[in-house]
Amino acid sequence: MTSETELKIQKSQLSTLELIHHFREKCKICGHHRIMHDGLGKCEGVMNKPCNSGCDLFESE
């Protein structure tokens, strides 16, 4: 992690645990974790396998 990213996290007052919980949330459309989705919400799949659900928007379970 870069020092710039670390500083942004510290300024946000989010704990590492809160960030982990955020990215572990699953999408109710495709079932993949939030971290598998890009910045626009499109699912990029897991373990170098594309998502075949057509999920273009992350929606939390």
PQR file with spaces between the fields and no chain letter, atoms N, CA, C, O and H, PARSE charges and radii, in Angstrom:
ATOM       1  N    MET     1       0.853   -1.166    0.000 -0.4000 1.5000
ATOM       2  CA   MET     1       0.000    0.000    0.000 -0.0000 2.0000
ATOM       3  C    MET     1       0.902    1.232    0.000  0.5500 1.7000
ATOM       4  O    MET     1       1.891    1.295    0.730 -0.5500 1.4000
ATOM       5  N    THR     2       0.550    2.185   -0.813 -0.4000 1.5000
ATOM       6  CA   THR     2       1.350    3.400   -0.858 -0.0000 2.0000
ATOM       7  C    THR     2       1.055    4.264    0.356  0.5500 1.7000
ATOM       8  O    THR     2       0.005    4.126    0.985 -0.5500 1.4000
ATOM       9  H    THR     2      -0.254    2.133   -1.407  0.4000 1.0000
ATOM      10  N    SER     3       1.974    5.145    0.681 -0.4000 1.5000
ATOM      11  CA   SER     3       1.764    6.044    1.817 -0.0000 2.0000
ATOM      12  C    SER     3       0.592    6.982    1.537  0.5500 1.7000
ATOM      13  O    SER     3      -0.100    7.402    2.465 -0.5500 1.4000
ATOM      14  H    SER     3       2.827    5.256    0.171  0.4000 1.0000
ATOM      15  N    GLU     4       0.365    7.312    0.270 -0.4000 1.5000
ATOM      16  CA   GLU     4      -0.762    8.172   -0.098 -0.0000 2.0000
ATOM      17  C    GLU     4      -2.096    7.476    0.218  0.5500 1.7000
ATOM      18  O    GLU     4      -3.016    8.094    0.754 -0.5500 1.4000
ATOM      19  H    GLU     4       0.927    6.971   -0.483  0.4000 1.0000
ATOM      20  N    THR     5      -2.186    6.194   -0.119 -0.4000 1.5000
ATOM      21  CA   THR     5      -3.393    5.420    0.173 -0.0000 2.0000
ATOM      22  C    THR     5      -3.586    5.297    1.677  0.5500 1.7000
ATOM      23  O    THR     5      -4.700    5.457    2.176 -0.5500 1.4000
ATOM      24  H    THR     5      -1.438    5.692   -0.554  0.4000 1.0000
ATOM      25  N    GLU     6      -2.517    5.017    2.395 -0.4000 1.5000
ATOM      26  CA   GLU     6      -2.574    4.901    3.852 -0.0000 2.0000
ATOM      27  C    GLU     6      -3.079    6.200    4.471  0.5500 1.7000
ATOM      28  O    GLU     6      -3.898    6.172    5.390 -0.5500 1.4000
ATOM      29  H    GLU     6      -1.612    4.887    1.989  0.4000 1.0000
ATOM      30  N    LEU     7      -2.598    7.333    3.976 -0.4000 1.5000
ATOM      31  CA   LEU     7      -3.020    8.635    4.486 -0.0000 2.0000
ATOM      32  C    LEU     7      -4.510    8.861    4.229  0.5500 1.7000
ATOM      33  O    LEU     7      -5.211    9.388    5.092 -0.5500 1.4000
ATOM      34  H    LEU     7      -1.932    7.356    3.230  0.4000 1.0000
ATOM      35  N    LYS     8      -4.996    8.472    3.062 -0.4000 1.5000
ATOM      36  CA   LYS     8      -6.421    8.617    2.750 -0.0000 2.0000
ATOM      37  C    LYS     8      -7.273    7.797    3.712  0.5500 1.7000
ATOM      38  O    LYS     8      -8.324    8.250    4.163 -0.5500 1.4000
ATOM      39  H    LYS     8      -4.426    8.044    2.360  0.4000 1.0000
ATOM      40  N    ILE     9      -6.814    6.590    4.021 -0.4000 1.5000
ATOM      41  CA   ILE     9      -7.544    5.735    4.959 -0.0000 2.0000
ATOM      42  C    ILE     9      -7.555    6.371    6.337  0.5500 1.7000
ATOM      43  O    ILE     9      -8.593    6.411    6.997 -0.5500 1.4000
ATOM      44  H    ILE     9      -5.959    6.221    3.654  0.4000 1.0000
ATOM      45  N    GLN    10      -6.408    6.869    6.774 -0.4000 1.5000
ATOM      46  CA   GLN    10      -6.336    7.509    8.088 -0.0000 2.0000
ATOM      47  C    GLN    10      -7.234    8.740    8.164  0.5500 1.7000
ATOM      48  O    GLN    10      -7.903    8.953    9.175 -0.5500 1.4000
ATOM      49  H    GLN    10      -5.565    6.837    6.238  0.4000 1.0000
ATOM      50  N    LYS    11      -7.256    9.550    7.115 -0.4000 1.5000
ATOM      51  CA   LYS    11      -8.101   10.755    7.091 -0.0000 2.0000
ATOM      52  C    LYS    11      -9.581   10.399    7.106  0.5500 1.7000
ATOM      53  O    LYS    11     -10.398   11.154    7.633 -0.5500 1.4000
ATOM      54  H    LYS    11      -6.712    9.378    6.294  0.4000 1.0000
ATOM      55  N    SER    12      -9.924    9.261    6.535 -0.4000 1.5000
ATOM      56  CA   SER    12     -11.335    8.866    6.484 -0.0000 2.0000
ATOM      57  C    SER    12     -11.837    8.364    7.829  0.5500 1.7000
ATOM      58  O    SER    12     -13.044    8.264    8.046 -0.5500 1.4000
ATOM      59  H    SER    12      -9.260    8.648    6.107  0.4000 1.0000
ATOM      60  N    GLN    13     -10.921    8.051    8.727 -0.4000 1.5000
ATOM      61  CA   GLN    13     -11.226    7.516   10.044 -0.0000 2.0000
ATOM      62  C    GLN    13     -11.890    6.139    9.976  0.5500 1.7000
ATOM      63  O    GLN    13     -12.580    5.730   10.909 -0.5500 1.4000
ATOM      64  H    GLN    13      -9.940    8.132    8.551  0.4000 1.0000
ATOM      65  N    LEU    14     -11.677    5.429    8.866 -0.4000 1.5000
ATOM      66  CA   LEU    14     -12.155    4.048    8.745 -0.0000 2.0000
ATOM      67  C    LEU    14     -11.075    3.119    9.256  0.5500 1.7000
ATOM      68  O    LEU    14      -9.893    3.318    8.977 -0.5500 1.4000
ATOM      69  H    LEU    14     -11.117    5.762    8.107  0.4000 1.0000
ATOM      70  N    SER    15     -11.474    2.113    9.997 -0.4000 1.5000
ATOM      71  CA   SER    15     -10.504    1.127   10.462 -0.0000 2.0000
ATOM      72  C    SER    15     -10.283    0.094    9.357  0.5500 1.7000
ATOM      73  O    SER    15     -11.087   -0.032    8.434 -0.5500 1.4000
ATOM      74  H    SER    15     -12.434    1.951   10.224  0.4000 1.0000
ATOM      75  N    THR    16      -9.190   -0.630    9.472 -0.4000 1.5000
ATOM      76  CA   THR    16      -8.916   -1.701    8.519 -0.0000 2.0000
ATOM      77  C    THR    16     -10.048   -2.717    8.555  0.5500 1.7000
ATOM      78  O    THR    16     -10.473   -3.217    7.513 -0.5500 1.4000
ATOM      79  H    THR    16      -8.537   -0.527   10.223  0.4000 1.0000
ATOM      80  N    LEU    17     -10.534   -3.023    9.749 -0.4000 1.5000
ATOM      81  CA   LEU    17     -11.630   -3.982    9.892 -0.0000 2.0000
ATOM      82  C    LEU    17     -12.884   -3.513    9.149  0.5500 1.7000
ATOM      83  O    LEU    17     -13.562   -4.319    8.511 -0.5500 1.4000
ATOM      84  H    LEU    17     -10.189   -2.617   10.595  0.4000 1.0000
ATOM      85  N    GLU    18     -13.195   -2.215    9.228 -0.4000 1.5000
ATOM      86  CA   GLU    18     -14.361   -1.677    8.504 -0.0000 2.0000
ATOM      87  C    GLU    18     -14.170   -1.809    6.990  0.5500 1.7000
ATOM      88  O    GLU    18     -15.112   -2.142    6.271 -0.5500 1.4000
ATOM      89  H    GLU    18     -12.644   -1.561    9.747  0.4000 1.0000
ATOM      90  N    LEU    19     -12.959   -1.550    6.513 -0.4000 1.5000
ATOM      91  CA   LEU    19     -12.683   -1.687    5.083 -0.0000 2.0000
ATOM      92  C    LEU    19     -12.819   -3.140    4.635  0.5500 1.7000
ATOM      93  O    LEU    19     -13.382   -3.420    3.577 -0.5500 1.4000
ATOM      94  H    LEU    19     -12.194   -1.280    7.098  0.4000 1.0000
ATOM      95  N    ILE    20     -12.303   -4.055    5.443 -0.4000 1.5000
ATOM      96  CA   ILE    20     -12.398   -5.477    5.110 -0.0000 2.0000
ATOM      97  C    ILE    20     -13.858   -5.897    5.024  0.5500 1.7000
ATOM      98  O    ILE    20     -14.254   -6.580    4.079 -0.5500 1.4000
ATOM      99  H    ILE    20     -11.845   -3.827    6.303  0.4000 1.0000
ATOM     100  N    HIS    21     -14.663   -5.492    6.008 -0.4000 1.5000
ATOM     101  CA   HIS    21     -16.088   -5.836    5.986 -0.0000 2.0000
ATOM     102  C    HIS    21     -16.773   -5.256    4.750  0.5500 1.7000
ATOM     103  O    HIS    21     -17.625   -5.907    4.145 -0.5500 1.4000
ATOM     104  H    HIS    21     -14.342   -4.937    6.775  0.4000 1.0000
ATOM     105  N    HIS    22     -16.405   -4.048    4.383 -0.4000 1.5000
ATOM     106  CA   HIS    22     -16.986   -3.399    3.209 -0.0000 2.0000
ATOM     107  C    HIS    22     -16.710   -4.212    1.945  0.5500 1.7000
ATOM     108  O    HIS    22     -17.616   -4.454    1.148 -0.5500 1.4000
ATOM     109  H    HIS    22     -15.713   -3.519    4.874  0.4000 1.0000
ATOM     110  N    PHE    23     -15.466   -4.631    1.766 -0.4000 1.5000
ATOM     111  CA   PHE    23     -15.099   -5.347    0.545 -0.0000 2.0000
ATOM     112  C    PHE    23     -15.504   -6.815    0.558  0.5500 1.7000
ATOM     113  O    PHE    23     -15.512   -7.457   -0.493 -0.5500 1.4000
ATOM     114  H    PHE    23     -14.730   -4.435    2.413  0.4000 1.0000
ATOM     115  N    ARG    24     -15.839   -7.359    1.721 -0.4000 1.5000
ATOM     116  CA   ARG    24     -16.307   -8.743    1.802 -0.0000 2.0000
ATOM     117  C    ARG    24     -17.804   -8.864    1.526  0.5500 1.7000
ATOM     118  O    ARG    24     -18.312   -9.974    1.367 -0.5500 1.4000
ATOM     119  H    ARG    24     -15.833   -6.837    2.574  0.4000 1.0000
ATOM     120  N    GLU    25     -18.517   -7.735    1.468 -0.4000 1.5000
ATOM     121  CA   GLU    25     -19.952   -7.798    1.171 -0.0000 2.0000
ATOM     122  C    GLU    25     -20.153   -8.470   -0.174  0.5500 1.7000
ATOM     123  O    GLU    25     -19.403   -8.230   -1.121 -0.5500 1.4000
ATOM     124  H    GLU    25     -18.104   -6.833    1.597  0.4000 1.0000
ATOM     125  N    LYS    26     -21.166   -9.309   -0.249 -0.4000 1.5000
ATOM     126  CA   LYS    26     -21.454  -10.013   -1.497 -0.0000 2.0000
ATOM     127  C    LYS    26     -22.553   -9.298   -2.268  0.5500 1.7000
ATOM     128  O    LYS    26     -23.423   -8.642   -1.694 -0.5500 1.4000
ATOM     129  H    LYS    26     -21.775   -9.504    0.520  0.4000 1.0000
ATOM     130  N    CYS    27     -22.486   -9.444   -3.578 -0.4000 1.5000
ATOM     131  CA   CYS    27     -23.478   -8.885   -4.484 -0.0000 2.0000
ATOM     132  C    CYS    27     -24.650   -9.857   -4.583  0.5500 1.7000
ATOM     133  O    CYS    27     -24.453  -11.056   -4.780 -0.5500 1.4000
ATOM     134  H    CYS    27     -21.780   -9.977   -4.045  0.4000 1.0000
ATOM     135  N    LYS    28     -25.867   -9.339   -4.447 -0.4000 1.5000
ATOM     136  CA   LYS    28     -27.010  -10.245   -4.540 -0.0000 2.0000
ATOM     137  C    LYS    28     -27.344  -10.600   -5.982  0.5500 1.7000
ATOM     138  O    LYS    28     -28.162  -11.489   -6.222 -0.5500 1.4000
ATOM     139  H    LYS    28     -26.028   -8.365   -4.287  0.4000 1.0000
ATOM     140  N    ILE    29     -26.730   -9.924   -6.941 -0.4000 1.5000
ATOM     141  CA   ILE    29     -26.952  -10.247   -8.356 -0.0000 2.0000
ATOM     142  C    ILE    29     -26.083  -11.430   -8.778  0.5500 1.7000
ATOM     143  O    ILE    29     -26.583  -12.400   -9.347 -0.5500 1.4000
ATOM     144  H    ILE    29     -26.066   -9.202   -6.746  0.4000 1.0000
ATOM     145  N    CYS    30     -24.759  -11.347   -8.491 -0.4000 1.5000
ATOM     146  CA   CYS    30     -23.844  -12.388   -8.973 -0.0000 2.0000
ATOM     147  C    CYS    30     -23.243  -13.239   -7.863  0.5500 1.7000
ATOM     148  O    CYS    30     -22.692  -14.306   -8.134 -0.5500 1.4000
ATOM     149  H    CYS    30     -24.353  -10.559   -8.028  0.4000 1.0000
ATOM     150  N    GLY    31     -23.341  -12.783   -6.614 -0.4000 1.5000
ATOM     151  CA   GLY    31     -22.797  -13.543   -5.498 -0.0000 2.0000
ATOM     152  C    GLY    31     -21.324  -13.326   -5.229  0.5500 1.7000
ATOM     153  O    GLY    31     -20.783  -13.918   -4.295 -0.5500 1.4000
ATOM     154  H    GLY    31     -23.788  -11.916   -6.393  0.4000 1.0000
ATOM     155  N    HIS    32     -20.653  -12.492   -6.022 -0.4000 1.5000
ATOM     156  CA   HIS    32     -19.237  -12.223   -5.815 -0.0000 2.0000
ATOM     157  C    HIS    32     -19.054  -11.069   -4.832  0.5500 1.7000
ATOM     158  O    HIS    32     -19.934  -10.219   -4.685 -0.5500 1.4000
ATOM     159  H    HIS    32     -21.093  -12.012   -6.780  0.4000 1.0000
ATOM     160  N    HIS    33     -17.907  -11.048   -4.163 -0.4000 1.5000
ATOM     161  CA   HIS    33     -17.615   -9.980   -3.214 -0.0000 2.0000
ATOM     162  C    HIS    33     -17.437   -8.651   -3.941  0.5500 1.7000
ATOM     163  O    HIS    33     -17.107   -8.605   -5.126 -0.5500 1.4000
ATOM     164  H    HIS    33     -17.193  -11.738   -4.282  0.4000 1.0000
ATOM     165  N    ARG    34     -17.666   -7.575   -3.194 -0.4000 1.5000
ATOM     166  CA   ARG    34     -17.530   -6.223   -3.751 -0.0000 2.0000
ATOM     167  C    ARG    34     -16.156   -6.014   -4.378  0.5500 1.7000
ATOM     168  O    ARG    34     -16.034   -5.310   -5.380 -0.5500 1.4000
ATOM     169  H    ARG    34     -17.934   -7.613   -2.231  0.4000 1.0000
ATOM     170  N    ILE    35     -15.127   -6.616   -3.801 -0.4000 1.5000
ATOM     171  CA   ILE    35     -13.758   -6.421   -4.292 -0.0000 2.0000
ATOM     172  C    ILE    35     -13.571   -6.980   -5.705  0.5500 1.7000
ATOM     173  O    ILE    35     -12.614   -6.618   -6.390 -0.5500 1.4000
ATOM     174  H    ILE    35     -15.226   -7.188   -2.987  0.4000 1.0000
ATOM     175  N    MET    36     -14.479   -7.861   -6.145 -0.4000 1.5000
ATOM     176  CA   MET    36     -14.398   -8.426   -7.493 -0.0000 2.0000
ATOM     177  C    MET    36     -14.990   -7.478   -8.538  0.5500 1.7000
ATOM     178  O    MET    36     -14.865   -7.722   -9.738 -0.5500 1.4000
ATOM     179  H    MET    36     -15.256   -8.155   -5.589  0.4000 1.0000
ATOM     180  N    HIS    37     -15.638   -6.390   -8.083 -0.4000 1.5000
ATOM     181  CA   HIS    37     -16.272   -5.432   -8.982 -0.0000 2.0000
ATOM     182  C    HIS    37     -15.359   -4.234   -9.199  0.5500 1.7000
ATOM     183  O    HIS    37     -14.630   -3.827   -8.294 -0.5500 1.4000
ATOM     184  H    HIS    37     -15.739   -6.192   -7.108  0.4000 1.0000
ATOM     185  N    ASP    38     -15.401   -3.676  -10.393 -0.4000 1.5000
ATOM     186  CA   ASP    38     -14.567   -2.502  -10.662 -0.0000 2.0000
ATOM     187  C    ASP    38     -15.222   -1.242  -10.093  0.5500 1.7000
ATOM     188  O    ASP    38     -16.269   -1.325   -9.452 -0.5500 1.4000
ATOM     189  H    ASP    38     -15.993   -4.006  -11.128  0.4000 1.0000
ATOM     190  N    GLY    39     -14.624   -0.104  -10.320 -0.4000 1.5000
ATOM     191  CA   GLY    39     -15.110    1.158   -9.783 -0.0000 2.0000
ATOM     192  C    GLY    39     -16.486    1.551  -10.270  0.5500 1.7000
ATOM     193  O    GLY    39     -17.157    2.365   -9.636 -0.5500 1.4000
ATOM     194  H    GLY    39     -13.774   -0.037  -10.841  0.4000 1.0000
ATOM     195  N    LEU    40     -16.920    0.985  -11.388 -0.4000 1.5000
ATOM     196  CA   LEU    40     -18.246    1.298  -11.926 -0.0000 2.0000
ATOM     197  C    LEU    40     -19.298    0.282  -11.503  0.5500 1.7000
ATOM     198  O    LEU    40     -20.481    0.441  -11.803 -0.5500 1.4000
ATOM     199  H    LEU    40     -16.375    0.324  -11.903  0.4000 1.0000
ATOM     200  N    GLY    41     -18.855   -0.780  -10.793 -0.4000 1.5000
ATOM     201  CA   GLY    41     -19.781   -1.793  -10.315 -0.0000 2.0000
ATOM     202  C    GLY    41     -19.805   -3.067  -11.137  0.5500 1.7000
ATOM     203  O    GLY    41     -20.382   -4.065  -10.705 -0.5500 1.4000
ATOM     204  H    GLY    41     -17.894   -0.909  -10.549  0.4000 1.0000
ATOM     205  N    LYS    42     -19.187   -3.055  -12.321 -0.4000 1.5000
ATOM     206  CA   LYS    42     -19.182   -4.241  -13.182 -0.0000 2.0000
ATOM     207  C    LYS    42     -18.337   -5.341  -12.555  0.5500 1.7000
ATOM     208  O    LYS    42     -17.211   -5.099  -12.120 -0.5500 1.4000
ATOM     209  H    LYS    42     -18.719   -2.244  -12.672  0.4000 1.0000
ATOM     210  N    CYS    43     -18.890   -6.561  -12.511 -0.4000 1.5000
ATOM     211  CA   CYS    43     -18.168   -7.680  -11.911 -0.0000 2.0000
ATOM     212  C    CYS    43     -17.087   -8.174  -12.871  0.5500 1.7000
ATOM     213  O    CYS    43     -17.351   -8.429  -14.046 -0.5500 1.4000
ATOM     214  H    CYS    43     -19.804   -6.758  -12.864  0.4000 1.0000
ATOM     215  N    GLU    44     -15.878   -8.302  -12.353 -0.4000 1.5000
ATOM     216  CA   GLU    44     -14.755   -8.780  -13.157 -0.0000 2.0000
ATOM     217  C    GLU    44     -14.468  -10.249  -12.906  0.5500 1.7000
ATOM     218  O    GLU    44     -13.529  -10.798  -13.483 -0.5500 1.4000
ATOM     219  H    GLU    44     -15.664   -8.094  -11.399  0.4000 1.0000
ATOM     220  N    GLY    45     -15.255  -10.896  -12.060 -0.4000 1.5000
ATOM     221  CA   GLY    45     -15.101  -12.317  -11.803 -0.0000 2.0000
ATOM     222  C    GLY    45     -14.097  -12.615  -10.708  0.5500 1.7000
ATOM     223  O    GLY    45     -13.632  -11.713  -10.011 -0.5500 1.4000
ATOM     224  H    GLY    45     -16.018  -10.450  -11.591  0.4000 1.0000
ATOM     225  N    VAL    46     -13.767  -13.885  -10.563 -0.4000 1.5000
ATOM     226  CA   VAL    46     -12.849  -14.320   -9.516 -0.0000 2.0000
ATOM     227  C    VAL    46     -11.772  -15.222  -10.094  0.5500 1.7000
ATOM     228  O    VAL    46     -12.009  -15.951  -11.057 -0.5500 1.4000
ATOM     229  H    VAL    46     -14.144  -14.618  -11.129  0.4000 1.0000
ATOM     230  N    MET    47     -10.580  -15.166   -9.495 -0.4000 1.5000
ATOM     231  CA   MET    47      -9.472  -16.044   -9.875 -0.0000 2.0000
ATOM     232  C    MET    47      -9.251  -16.082  -11.389  0.5500 1.7000
ATOM     233  O    MET    47      -9.110  -17.157  -11.972 -0.5500 1.4000
ATOM     234  H    MET    47     -10.388  -14.573   -8.712  0.4000 1.0000
ATOM     235  N    ASN    48      -9.221  -14.916  -12.016 -0.4000 1.5000
ATOM     236  CA   ASN    48      -8.980  -14.782  -13.457 -0.0000 2.0000
ATOM     237  C    ASN    48     -10.061  -15.425  -14.321  0.5500 1.7000
ATOM     238  O    ASN    48      -9.831  -15.704  -15.498 -0.5500 1.4000
ATOM     239  H    ASN    48      -9.335  -14.043  -11.543  0.4000 1.0000
ATOM     240  N    LYS    49     -11.235  -15.661  -13.742 -0.4000 1.5000
ATOM     241  CA   LYS    49     -12.361  -16.189  -14.520 -0.0000 2.0000
ATOM     242  C    LYS    49     -13.403  -15.072  -14.609  0.5500 1.7000
ATOM     243  O    LYS    49     -13.787  -14.507  -13.585 -0.5500 1.4000
ATOM     244  H    LYS    49     -11.421  -15.435  -12.786  0.4000 1.0000
ATOM     245  N    PRO    50     -13.857  -14.754  -15.800 -0.5600 1.5000
ATOM     246  CA   PRO    50     -14.841  -13.682  -15.924  0.2800 2.0000
ATOM     247  C    PRO    50     -16.182  -14.072  -15.305  0.5500 1.7000
ATOM     248  O    PRO    50     -16.510  -15.253  -15.195 -0.5500 1.4000
ATOM     249  N    CYS    51     -16.938  -13.075  -14.911 -0.4000 1.5000
ATOM     250  CA   CYS    51     -18.269  -13.305  -14.353 -0.0000 2.0000
ATOM     251  C    CYS    51     -19.243  -13.443  -15.522  0.5500 1.7000
ATOM     252  O    CYS    51     -19.302  -12.573  -16.391 -0.5500 1.4000
ATOM     253  H    CYS    51     -16.672  -12.115  -15.000  0.4000 1.0000
ATOM     254  N    ASN    52     -19.992  -14.520  -15.541 -0.4000 1.5000
ATOM     255  CA   ASN    52     -20.935  -14.760  -16.632 -0.0000 2.0000
ATOM     256  C    ASN    52     -22.370  -14.382  -16.273  0.5500 1.7000
ATOM     257  O    ASN    52     -23.306  -14.729  -16.994 -0.5500 1.4000
ATOM     258  H    ASN    52     -19.944  -15.227  -14.835  0.4000 1.0000
ATOM     259  N    SER    53     -22.539  -13.674  -15.161 -0.4000 1.5000
ATOM     260  CA   SER    53     -23.892  -13.325  -14.725 -0.0000 2.0000
ATOM     261  C    SER    53     -24.426  -12.083  -15.431  0.5500 1.7000
ATOM     262  O    SER    53     -25.624  -11.804  -15.382 -0.5500 1.4000
ATOM     263  H    SER    53     -21.778  -13.393  -14.575  0.4000 1.0000
ATOM     264  N    GLY    54     -23.542  -11.342  -16.084 -0.4000 1.5000
ATOM     265  CA   GLY    54     -23.956  -10.089  -16.707 -0.0000 2.0000
ATOM     266  C    GLY    54     -24.139   -8.985  -15.675  0.5500 1.7000
ATOM     267  O    GLY    54     -24.851   -8.012  -15.921 -0.5500 1.4000
ATOM     268  H    GLY    54     -22.569  -11.569  -16.124  0.4000 1.0000
ATOM     269  N    CYS    55     -23.498   -9.136  -14.522 -0.4000 1.5000
ATOM     270  CA   CYS    55     -23.653   -8.168  -13.442 -0.0000 2.0000
ATOM     271  C    CYS    55     -22.878   -6.889  -13.762  0.5500 1.7000
ATOM     272  O    CYS    55     -21.648   -6.889  -13.795 -0.5500 1.4000
ATOM     273  H    CYS    55     -22.919   -9.927  -14.322  0.4000 1.0000
ATOM     274  N    ASP    56     -23.606   -5.815  -13.995 -0.4000 1.5000
ATOM     275  CA   ASP    56     -22.986   -4.529  -14.309 -0.0000 2.0000
ATOM     276  C    ASP    56     -23.164   -3.511  -13.194  0.5500 1.7000
ATOM     277  O    ASP    56     -22.785   -2.350  -13.352 -0.5500 1.4000
ATOM     278  H    ASP    56     -24.605   -5.815  -13.968  0.4000 1.0000
ATOM     279  N    LEU    57     -23.744   -3.935  -12.049 -0.4000 1.5000
ATOM     280  CA   LEU    57     -23.947   -3.010  -10.948 -0.0000 2.0000
ATOM     281  C    LEU    57     -23.941   -3.775   -9.648  0.5500 1.7000
ATOM     282  O    LEU    57     -24.775   -4.656   -9.440 -0.5500 1.4000
ATOM     283  H    LEU    57     -24.052   -4.878  -11.920  0.4000 1.0000
ATOM     284  N    PHE    58     -23.001   -3.447   -8.759 -0.4000 1.5000
ATOM     285  CA   PHE    58     -22.939   -4.120   -7.474 -0.0000 2.0000
ATOM     286  C    PHE    58     -24.172   -3.748   -6.655  0.5500 1.7000
ATOM     287  O    PHE    58     -24.495   -2.571   -6.495 -0.5500 1.4000
ATOM     288  H    PHE    58     -22.323   -2.731   -8.928  0.4000 1.0000
ATOM     289  N    GLU    59     -24.849   -4.762   -6.144 -0.4000 1.5000
ATOM     290  CA   GLU    59     -25.998   -4.551   -5.263 -0.0000 2.0000
ATOM     291  C    GLU    59     -25.801   -5.448   -4.051  0.5500 1.7000
ATOM     292  O    GLU    59     -25.837   -6.673   -4.162 -0.5500 1.4000
ATOM     293  H    GLU    59     -24.587   -5.718   -6.274  0.4000 1.0000
ATOM     294  N    SER    60     -25.594   -4.831   -2.895 -0.4000 1.5000
ATOM     295  CA   SER    60     -25.282   -5.583   -1.686 -0.0000 2.0000
ATOM     296  C    SER    60     -26.414   -6.506   -1.276  0.5500 1.7000
ATOM     297  O    SER    60     -27.589   -6.167   -1.412 -0.5500 1.4000
ATOM     298  H    SER    60     -25.566   -3.836   -2.804  0.4000 1.0000
ATOM     299  N    GLU    61     -26.041   -7.700   -0.764 -0.4000 1.5000
ATOM     300  CA   GLU    61     -27.036   -8.673   -0.296 -0.0000 2.0000
ATOM     301  C    GLU    61     -27.813   -8.104    0.870  0.5500 1.7000
ATOM     302  O    GLU    61     -28.697   -8.771    1.407 -0.5500 1.4000
ATOM     303  H    GLU    61     -25.087   -7.976   -0.654  0.4000 1.0000
